C-alpha cells in the first residue's frame, strides 16, 4: 500500500514547513491528485488518518481535488481527455498518446494556526 508512504511524506513536509514558517497546528490539508496518478483515494484518506495521529496535523481535514487526465494524441495533433493510462484516443482510437496532465500529486495548500 504505497498510499501510506505518500501520507508519511505529506506529514514530513507539513512538519518541515511548521518549523520553517512557525505554525503550531494544521486545520486543513488540500491535495491535488490526478486521476492517472495510480493513487487509491480511499486508501489515502485512511492512511492520512492513521499517519497523522499524534502529529501537528492530527485533527486536520483532508480535502482531495481530483484532476482530470489529459494527453496529447500524436495522430490527431490535439489534446484529449483520458480516464486511465493506456486508453485509446477518444477521437481516432489510436494509442500514440503522451500524458500531459492528470498524473500529479501535490500539496496545494494548508490552512494553519
JODA-V788060 format. One record per residue. N is the residue number from 1. PHI is phi as a letter, one per 40 degrees, with the letter a starting at -180 (NA if undefined). PSI is psi in whole degrees, -180 to 180 (NA if undefined). NEAR is the number of other C-alpha atoms within 12 Angstrom. Layout:
BEGIN
N/PHI/PSI/NEAR, N/PHI/PSI/NEAR
END
This chain:
BEGIN
1/NA/94/15, 2/c/-13/17, 3/c/-35/26, 4/c/-42/24, 5/c/-31/18, 6/c/-45/30, 7/c/-39/33, 8/c/-39/23, 9/c/-40/22, 10/c/-47/33, 11/c/-39/32, 12/c/-43/20, 13/c/-44/22, 14/c/-46/35, 15/c/-40/26, 16/c/-43/16, 17/c/-33/22, 18/c/-41/22, 19/c/-47/14, 20/c/-40/11, 21/b/2/15, 22/g/56/15, 23/b/159/19, 24/b/-14/21, 25/a/158/26, 26/b/125/27, 27/c/-39/21, 28/a/141/24, 29/b/122/33, 30/b/122/25, 31/b/146/29, 32/b/122/27, 33/b/125/29, 34/c/148/29, 35/c/-19/27, 36/c/8/29, 37/c/-17/28, 38/g/11/23, 39/c/130/31, 40/c/112/22, 41/c/-40/29, 42/c/-38/16, 43/c/-37/20, 44/c/-44/30, 45/c/-45/25, 46/c/-48/19, 47/c/-37/26, 48/c/-45/35, 49/c/-40/26, 50/c/-49/21, 51/c/-28/27, 52/c/-6/31, 53/d/133/17, 54/g/30/15, 55/b/176/22, 56/c/-21/29, 57/b/17/35, 58/d/-43/23, 59/b/15/21, 60/c/142/28, 61/c/137/21, 62/b/121/32, 63/b/127/24, 64/b/123/26, 65/b/115/21, 66/c/126/26, 67/c/137/26, 68/c/154/24, 69/c/136/29, 70/b/148/31, 71/a/155/33, 72/c/121/25, 73/c/118/27, 74/c/-46/20, 75/c/-40/20, 76/c/-22/19, 77/f/48/16, 78/a/166/20, 79/c/134/22, 80/b/155/31, 81/c/135/27, 82/b/145/31, 83/b/-17/25, 84/a/159/25, 85/c/147/26, 86/g/16/20, 87/c/155/24, 88/c/159/26, 89/c/131/29, 90/c/-16/24, 91/c/-50/20, 92/b/-12/17, 93/g/2/17, 94/c/165/20, 95/b/13/22, 96/c/72/23, 97/b/140/31, 98/b/119/27, 99/c/130/32, 100/b/-22/23, 101/a/163/28, 102/h/-2/29, 103/b/14/26, 104/c/154/24, 105/a/115/29, 106/a/155/26, 107/c/116/26, 108/c/-51/21, 109/a/171/21, 110/b/144/29, 111/b/122/23, 112/b/166/23, 113/b/NA/15
END
